[in-house]
Amino acid sequence: MIRDLHHRASSRTDDGGGGRTPRQDPDHRSGAGRVREAYSARAAEYISLVDGDWRDDEGDTALVQAHLTGLAGPVLDLGCGPGHWTARLHALGVEVAGVDMVPEFIAHARATHPGPDFRLGSMTGLDLPDHSVAGILAWYSTIHLPPTELDRVLAEFRRLLVPSGVLVAGIFDSEDDVAAFDHTVITAYRWPVEVYAEHLAAAGFVELERAQRRSPSRPDRRYAALAARAT
């Protein structure tokens, strides 16, 4: 889903997690449907934040733009939420489509951002041909995946990308272990950036750049972004 709003909307406290095999929250027993329902219930709140005074981190913006503009082919914004990243890339001349499984987000994106294509769908089940896109933005859209499902999703990203296509992913960073935490919408997972990078490599990606930071408004949270090229 959309990382940029998570720490603004959150009022809960991280549980600290622990161990390379994180606690499996009951919310994940019914998979993507529970995630969709949870975001649908809070869609109006998230949309109002996007349309309000929210500003993306300058470093995040620079990293995304550096790696997903100027590509020779279309880009997918997977888990696009209300569509502001999709719209930003489109304004920079990128042939980009936004995909999200929350109907309220897609309806808002279509009404608010004319130009880009917005599609209702899931990043875990895209009916698109192999090697059909030049870039993928997964901006904090893998955070709700149980760790056992990450490799399958990264393999799907690799399937969709052309050789040398680029993936940019945003994640919650961890100082030590892969761990579940009590995200304001539904359970999410934080990853040591090195461990996430290992999974990218196993899926057929070569890391191009990474960035790690904290937010002054949420010093308890760590954020990371990785850009990687498909081999």
C-alpha positions in Angstrom: 0.0 0.0 0.0 1.2 3.6 0.6 4.1 4.0 3.0 4.1 7.8 3.0 1.0 8.0 5.2 1.7 5.1 7.5 3.5 7.0 10.2 1.1 10.0 10.0 -2.0 7.8 10.4 -0.5 5.5 13.0 -1.4 5.9 16.7 -0.3 2.4 17.9 3.0 1.3 19.3 5.4 -1.2 17.6 5.4 -4.5 19.4 9.1 -5.0 19.0 8.8 -8.4 17.2 11.7 -10.7 17.5 13.4 -13.4 15.6 14.0 -14.2 11.9 10.7 -16.0 11.9 8.2 -13.3 12.9 5.0 -13.7 14.8 2.2 -14.5 12.4 -0.8 -12.3 13.1 -4.3 -13.7 12.7 -5.0 -10.8 10.3 -2.9 -12.7 7.7 -4.8 -15.9 7.8 -7.3 -14.7 5.2 -4.6 -12.9 3.1 -5.1 -10.1 0.7 -8.8 -9.8 1.4 -8.3 -8.7 4.9 -5.7 -6.2 3.8 -8.1 -4.8 1.2 -11.0 -4.6 3.7 -8.8 -2.9 6.3 -7.6 -0.2 3.9 -11.1 0.3 2.5 -12.3 1.0 6.0 -9.7 3.8 6.3 -9.6 5.0 2.7 -11.2 8.4 3.3 -8.7 9.1 6.0 -5.7 8.2 3.8 -7.2 10.2 0.8 -7.6 13.3 3.0 -4.0 13.1 4.0 -2.8 12.7 0.4 -4.9 15.7 -0.7 -3.9 17.7 2.4 -0.5 19.0 3.5 1.4 15.7 3.1 4.9 16.1 1.6 7.1 13.2 0.5 10.6 12.9 1.8 12.9 14.7 -0.7 15.4 11.8 -0.7 12.6 9.3 -1.5 11.4 11.5 -4.3 14.9 11.8 -5.8 15.5 8.1 -5.6 12.2 7.2 -7.3 12.6 9.7 -10.0 16.3 8.8 -10.7 15.5 5.2 -11.3 12.0 5.2 -12.9 12.1 8.0 -15.4 13.7 7.7 -18.8 13.0 4.0 -19.1 12.3 2.5 -22.5 8.9 1.1 -21.7 5.9 1.3 -19.3 6.1 1.5 -15.5 3.7 -0.1 -13.0 3.0 1.6 -9.6 1.9 -1.5 -7.6 -0.1 -0.6 -4.5 -0.6 2.9 -5.8 -3.2 3.9 -3.2 -4.8 7.3 -4.1 -2.4 7.6 -7.0 -0.1 10.5 -6.1 3.1 8.7 -7.1 1.6 7.5 -10.3 0.5 11.1 -11.1 3.9 12.4 -10.3 5.7 10.0 -12.6 3.1 10.7 -15.3 3.8 14.4 -15.1 7.5 13.6 -15.7 6.6 11.9 -18.9 6.6 8.3 -17.7 4.1 5.9 -19.3 2.8 4.7 -16.0 -0.2 2.7 -14.7 -1.3 2.5 -11.1 -2.7 -0.7 -9.6 -4.4 -1.1 -6.3 -6.8 -3.6 -4.8 -8.8 -1.0 -2.8 -11.7 0.2 -4.9 -12.0 3.5 -3.1 -8.3 4.4 -3.9 -8.7 3.6 -7.6 -12.0 5.6 -7.8 -10.3 8.6 -6.2 -7.2 8.3 -8.4 -9.2 8.1 -11.6 -11.2 11.2 -10.6 -8.3 13.2 -9.3 -5.4 12.4 -11.7 -6.5 12.4 -15.3 -4.0 11.0 -17.7 -2.5 7.8 -16.0 -4.2 4.5 -16.3 -5.5 3.2 -12.9 -6.5 -0.4 -12.6 -8.2 -2.4 -9.8 -6.1 -5.4 -9.1 -3.5 -7.1 -6.9 0.3 -7.2 -7.3 0.1 -10.9 -6.4 -2.1 -11.8 -9.4 -1.4 -9.6 -12.4 -2.6 -11.0 -15.7 0.2 -9.4 -17.7 2.7 -11.0 -20.1 6.2 -11.8 -19.2 8.7 -9.0 -19.6 6.0 -6.5 -20.4 7.2 -3.5 -18.2 10.4 -1.6 -17.9 9.9 -0.5 -14.3 8.0 -1.3 -11.1 7.4 1.0 -8.1 6.4 -1.1 -5.0 6.4 1.8 -2.6 5.7 0.1 0.8 3.3 -2.2 -1.0 5.0 -5.4 0.2 4.9 -4.4 3.9 1.8 -6.5 4.7 3.1 -9.7 3.1 4.0 -12.4 5.6 7.7 -13.0 5.0 7.1 -16.5 3.6 5.2 -14.8 0.7 7.9 -12.3 -0.2 9.9 -14.5 -2.6 6.8 -15.4 -4.6 5.9 -11.7 -5.1 9.5 -10.7 -6.0 9.5 -13.5 -8.5 6.3 -12.1 -10.0 8.0 -8.7 -10.2 10.9 -10.3 -12.0 8.6 -12.1 -14.4 7.0 -8.8 -15.4 10.2 -6.8 -15.9 12.2 -6.8 -19.1 15.8 -7.7 -18.8 17.5 -4.7 -17.1 14.1 -3.4 -16.0 14.2 -1.6 -12.7 12.3 -2.2 -9.4 12.1 0.4 -6.7 10.8 -0.8 -3.3 10.1 1.0 -0.1 10.1 -0.9 3.2 10.1 -0.5 6.9 13.7 -1.0 8.0 14.8 -3.1 11.0 17.9 -2.9 13.1 18.1 -6.6 13.7 15.4 -9.1 12.7 12.5 -9.6 10.4 9.6 -8.7 12.7 5.9 -8.1 12.7 4.6 -4.9 14.2 1.2 -3.4 15.0 0.6 -1.1 12.0 -2.3 1.2 12.3 -4.3 -0.5 9.5 -3.2 -4.1 9.7 -0.1 -6.1 10.7 3.0 -5.1 8.8 6.6 -6.4 8.7 9.9 -4.6 9.0 13.0 -6.0 7.3 16.7 -5.5 7.9 17.6 -3.9 4.6 20.5 -6.3 4.0 18.1 -9.3 4.4 15.6 -7.7 2.0 18.4 -7.2 -0.5 19.4 -10.8 -0.2 15.8 -11.8 -1.2 16.0 -9.4 -4.2 19.3 -11.1 -5.3 17.7 -14.5 -5.0 14.8 -13.4 -7.2 17.2 -12.2 -9.9 17.9 -8.6 -9.1 21.2 -6.6 -8.8 21.0 -3.8 -6.3 21.6 -0.3 -7.7 21.0 2.0 -4.7 19.7 2.0 -1.2 18.7 4.7 1.2 17.9 4.5 4.9 16.4 7.2 7.1 14.3 8.0 10.1 11.5 10.5 10.3 11.6 13.3 12.9 7.9 12.8 13.5 8.3 9.1 14.1 11.7 8.4 15.6 10.6 4.9 16.5 10.3 4.0 12.8 13.1 3.3 10.3 12.6 3.5 6.6 14.5 2.2 3.6 14.3 2.3 -0.2 16.1 0.0 -2.6 16.5 0.2 -6.4 17.4 -3.0 -8.2 17.9 -4.0 -11.8 16.5 -7.3 -13.2 19.3 -9.6 -14.5 
